[in-house]
């Protein structure tokens, strides 16, 4: 039954992220490129967490490489096209 809790929490976090991003883009960041760079820098704050899991042997290097590539792909896709 824990999967029900996790699925509901995932939707709540996703909706909260969408609301926060909408407010940030509309009111705080006038340049959308700055928002993409800021999102990438905030993502870099979580890099030590992944490195810790790599050292502890929880994740393999291949999984962390795919996570990093997915983050880079997300930053590229989030960049506005002019």
C-alpha positions, 0 to 999 in steps of 0.5 A: 500500500505504500505505492499509493502514498508515493504516487499521490506524493509524486502528483502533489510535488509535480503540481507544486513544481508547476505552480512555482515555475509558473510564478517564477517565470511570470514574476521573477525571471524576465529572461527565460534563458536565465531561468534555464541557467538558474534551474541547472545551477540548482540541479548542481546543488544535488550533485553531491547527493548522487556522488555520495550514493555512488561512493556508498555503492547504492547506484552504479556509475552507469545509472548516475551517468544516465541521470546526468544526461537526462538532466542535460537533455531536460535543460536543452529541451527547456530552453526557449526557441526564438 
